[in-house]
Amino acid sequence: MHGVGWLLTLLVLAVCLGVAGVALSRWHSLTRRVGSFSCALRAGGRLVPGVAHYGARSLYWYKRRSIAFRATRAWSRLALSVLEREPLHPDRPTGPLRVRCRVAGGPVGLEEQVELVMSREAYAGLTSWLEAGPTAPHLVI
């Protein structure tokens, strides 16, 4: 019975190291992509840390503490617009920004509001990315 205990301990340790390796690999690949930036999402009244990534047609958001390689949330570039921005901490005006966005045509055609927290540099990138997008789908000149 003593040998089975060691084997079980080694198996649990190997599984934990495997999960940690996958999580570390995921985080490394997310943060090294061109167009990625740190961005927290307000969900259920609390801020959930993560990474956002600009795609050609959508903004993808990945939860920091996850082993899933798929984006947790995605918002279409054409449906996303910034409603307002303000400092997260009013006493630190050069700190991160709270950015409230509107997502048109969400599930069942309803509007959704999303609150993101990001650096000022990331906000400048977000607004540039939104402005650089096409004005209308399937527009042929």
N, C-alpha and C positions, 0 to 999 in steps of 0.2 A: 504494500500500500504506500510505503514511503516513496518509491520510485514514481508512482502515478502522480503524487503531489508535485514533485519537481517537474514532471513533464507538463502538467496542467499549468504550472507557474510560467514555464518557458513559453507555452503556447499563448497564454494571455499577454505576456510581455511582447511576443512577436506581433500579435494582432495590434497592440497599442502602438508599437513602433511603426507598423505599416500605416495605420490611420494617421499618425503624426506626420509621416513622410508624405502621404497624399495631400494632407492639408498644407504642409509647407510648400510642396510643389505647386499646388493650386494658387496659393498666395503669391508666390514668386512670379508665376506666369501672368497673373492678373495685374500686378503692380508694374511689371516691366513692359507692358504693351504700350504702344504709342496711342495717345488719346485716353489714357486712364488717369484718374485722380481720386484722392480720398474724398469720400462724401457720405455723410450720415443721413439716414432716412427716419423721419418721425413715424413710428408705427405704434399704435395703441398707447399714445401718450408719452412714449419714451423714445430716445434717439438710439437707433441701431447703427453701429459703425459698419462701413462697407467701402466698396470701390465702385465708381461709375466709369463707364467706358463708352466713348462715342463710336457708334457704328455709322454706316452710310445712311440708314433710314431710321435708326432708333437709338435712344440712349438706354444702355443696359446698366442695371445696378446689381451688384453681387454682395451678399452678406459676408462680413469678414469672418465670422466663426461658422464655417460650413465646409463640408468636403464636396459639395455639389459643384460640378463644372458648368452647370447651366445658370444663367442669370436668374436671380430671385424675382426681379421686376424688369420690365421693358416698357418704354414709352415711345410712341411714334414721334418722329421729328416734326411732322406736319400738325400733329395734335397737341404738342407741348408749347406752352407759352408762359412767360414769367409774369406773375401778377405784382409781386412786390419783393423787396429785399430790405433787410435791416440787420444791424449788428446783433450777433447772438448774445453778446454781453454789452449792454449800452455803455458801461463804464470803460470798455476797451474798444474804441471805434475802429482800430486797425486790425482787430481780431477777425475770427470767422464770421460768415454771414448766414443768416437764416433766409432761405429763398423759398417763397411760396409760388408754386406753379399750378397752372390749370391744364388738365388733360381732357381734351374734347373727345366725344365719341367713345368713351370707355365701354365697359360691359353694359349691354342693354341700351346703348346709345346715351348713357348718362355722363354728365361731366364729373370729373374727379379732381380733387385738389390734393397736391402732394407737397410736403414740406421737406426740403433738403438743407443740410448744413454743410458748407464748403468754405474753402479759403477764398480770398478776394481774387487771386489769380485764377482759380478754378471757375469762379463766377464769370470773369471776363472771357474765359474760354467757352463757357456754356452759351453766353449771349452771342459770341461770334459764330459758334457752330449753328445756333438757331437762325441767325440772320443770313448765313451763307447757304442755307437750304433752299430748295426750289420753292417758288411762290405758290405753285398749284401743281397737283399731280397730273401727269400726262399732258403737260403743256408742250406743244410743238410749235417752234418758230420757223 
